[in-house]
Amino acid sequence: MTIYKSDQPSVEIDENPMGTQILESIWKHSLHDPNKKAFVNAKDENDFVTYRELYLKIHSFVAFLAEIGVKQGDIVAPVMRNRWEYSIILFGSWVAGATVSPASFAFTDWELARQLNDCKASLLICDETSLETVLPAIKNSPSVKKLIILGDHSGHSVPGIKVYSFTDALRTAPLNSLPKIRWNTKNDVCIIPYSSGTTGPPKGVMITHCNMSAMMAMFRACLFTSVFKAIEPDYDPRNESVLIFLPFYHVYGSSLVTNSMFIGGTSVIMSSFEPEVFCSVIERYRMKTVSVVPPILVFMAKSPIVDKYDLSSLKFVASGAAPLGQDLSIEVMKRLPNVKGVHQGYGMTEMTMASHRMAPLLAVGDKISSIGTLMPNVESKIVDPNTGKSLGPYQNGEICVRSPGVMKGYLNRRKETADTIDSEGWLHTGDIGYVDKDGFFFIVDRLKELIKVRGFQVPPAELEDLLLSHPLIDDAAVIGVKDQRSGELPKAFIVRKSSTLTAEEVKKFVAEKTAPYKHLKGGVEFIEQIPRSLSGKILRKELRGSAGLAKL
């Protein structure tokens, strides 16, 4: 069996709980510079928090959680757009021993209630803009007993729910000592983001304190050994600002927020991607590197907005969450000649974030489309998806990963966990790829059926289940169709009971129940029969063929 190992030295994993590590790091940075800004609102420079203030606010929030009865193992569900206050909620919950299960602000109340009921969240925290979704959702979520609102909470009452103000929470006097908790960090779960895995509806991914600690250590090792040195020989991230706009409810976004506390620089937070704000922030703060997803690279390569701003400070662009094409990387570097490299990484929520990362200066020539080499402490192998046999260099097979970042498992889903992580600890990614003679990995196809819209995961099974609930739909199948701006878009094939059903009615039905990125913007096509195998599995390859699409 050929097992590939990282060419980087293994890193030591801190087994202390994440809250303890975070507080120690924030305190250290506050001592170095009491006025150092930890987070800044990208649209309002006067809306910021220093490391010193953050340290004190986290302590107040921990005291408030204790006051309202939040205890170890309770599930806290934040629902909000990106804002620096999220860091207080995330880190404070960890210190209190609670588990955080962030939910998308784009969810409908039906989608939100599904997650709340699945993870049994007892405390929900939201901003005012999310109340329209949150209030009807918690009425259908019996586990939720408490609600904290960022902003004005007056006039909002829900039967059986205690409603609090986040502002009042931060006025709570800190405890004399932190809550006494009996930790088992290899088993205690710190965060439960939701992922569709390789197939099926969303599942809670149980990430332990040790999983998160390992990923942060591995990630920092990559940054300090390759990325920072590539930017400038004497690059000190503590003196720099970085832009974070990837959604915090996504493991990538939460990991960037967490990692920033160990790095010690200033993170500029965008609530969501806005082209003008994106460019102006890079220009204003003279940022040297930025983390994006491929659709943002399309914007950087093609939008006339880019020409209005001075982005000459940018040296490297890191891409993740979806496959990155070689041509797009080259276009960005031509458009922004100071950019020395566009490099990508590879990972899944189930890995806590990543397993592979490309060193910026090596993303050239035939390596430009590579996902890179293995991160420290990570092992990988390529196997035949049909036989499980280990494969050698340049042979296409399923990429399997073993690392200290691999999740504990799916929440309350033993079968799905066993289907994803085998008895030897190998996580089966569902992605087809190969490794070259130099140990660089490449993604060429994917076994899994997920549709990736602007980096968001859209499981066909979820939309198919929803479509089948329509009284005029007999059968349905969903595939992803290529789109230059979004990467992919969901397209539905429908077998209808009545010819009176129109494509617009189908689109409206889905739009009313799902987040915008799940809408059927790839189209609706009516057909006589959904092609299926003898076992009943949808033959998506045939649907792609009938639509004139190459398999993604």
Secondary structure as GFF3:
##gff-version 3
##sequence-region A 1 552
A	DSSP	beta_strand	4	5	.	.	.	ID=ss1
A	DSSP	alpha_helix	18	32	.	.	.	ID=ss2
A	DSSP	beta_strand	37	41	.	.	.	ID=ss3
A	DSSP	beta_strand	44	50	.	.	.	ID=ss4
A	DSSP	alpha_helix	51	67	.	.	.	ID=ss5
A	DSSP	beta_strand	75	79	.	.	.	ID=ss6
A	DSSP	alpha_helix	85	95	.	.	.	ID=ss7
A	DSSP	beta_strand	99	100	.	.	.	ID=ss8
A	DSSP	alpha_helix	109	119	.	.	.	ID=ss9
A	DSSP	beta_strand	123	127	.	.	.	ID=ss10
A	DSSP	three_ten_helix	128	130	.	.	.	ID=ss11
A	DSSP	alpha_helix	131	139	.	.	.	ID=ss12
A	DSSP	beta_strand	146	150	.	.	.	ID=ss13
A	DSSP	beta_strand	162	165	.	.	.	ID=ss14
A	DSSP	alpha_helix	166	169	.	.	.	ID=ss15
A	DSSP	beta_strand	189	191	.	.	.	ID=ss16
A	DSSP	beta_strand	194	195	.	.	.	ID=ss17
A	DSSP	beta_strand	203	208	.	.	.	ID=ss18
A	DSSP	alpha_helix	209	222	.	.	.	ID=ss19
A	DSSP	pi_helix	223	227	.	.	.	ID=ss20
A	DSSP	alpha_helix	228	231	.	.	.	ID=ss21
A	DSSP	three_ten_helix	237	239	.	.	.	ID=ss22
A	DSSP	beta_strand	241	244	.	.	.	ID=ss23
A	DSSP	alpha_helix	251	263	.	.	.	ID=ss24
A	DSSP	beta_strand	266	269	.	.	.	ID=ss25
A	DSSP	alpha_helix	275	285	.	.	.	ID=ss26
A	DSSP	beta_strand	289	292	.	.	.	ID=ss27
A	DSSP	alpha_helix	294	302	.	.	.	ID=ss28
A	DSSP	three_ten_helix	304	308	.	.	.	ID=ss29
A	DSSP	beta_strand	316	319	.	.	.	ID=ss30
A	DSSP	alpha_helix	326	335	.	.	.	ID=ss31
A	DSSP	beta_strand	341	346	.	.	.	ID=ss32
A	DSSP	three_ten_helix	349	351	.	.	.	ID=ss33
A	DSSP	beta_strand	356	357	.	.	.	ID=ss34
A	DSSP	three_ten_helix	360	362	.	.	.	ID=ss35
A	DSSP	three_ten_helix	365	367	.	.	.	ID=ss36
A	DSSP	beta_strand	373	374	.	.	.	ID=ss37
A	DSSP	beta_strand	379	383	.	.	.	ID=ss38
A	DSSP	beta_strand	397	402	.	.	.	ID=ss39
A	DSSP	beta_strand	409	410	.	.	.	ID=ss40
A	DSSP	alpha_helix	414	420	.	.	.	ID=ss41
A	DSSP	beta_strand	427	435	.	.	.	ID=ss42
A	DSSP	beta_strand	441	446	.	.	.	ID=ss43
A	DSSP	beta_strand	451	453	.	.	.	ID=ss44
A	DSSP	beta_strand	456	458	.	.	.	ID=ss45
A	DSSP	alpha_helix	460	468	.	.	.	ID=ss46
A	DSSP	beta_strand	473	483	.	.	.	ID=ss47
A	DSSP	beta_strand	487	496	.	.	.	ID=ss48
A	DSSP	alpha_helix	503	511	.	.	.	ID=ss49
A	DSSP	three_ten_helix	516	518	.	.	.	ID=ss50
A	DSSP	beta_strand	524	526	.	.	.	ID=ss51
A	DSSP	alpha_helix	540	546	.	.	.	ID=ss52
###
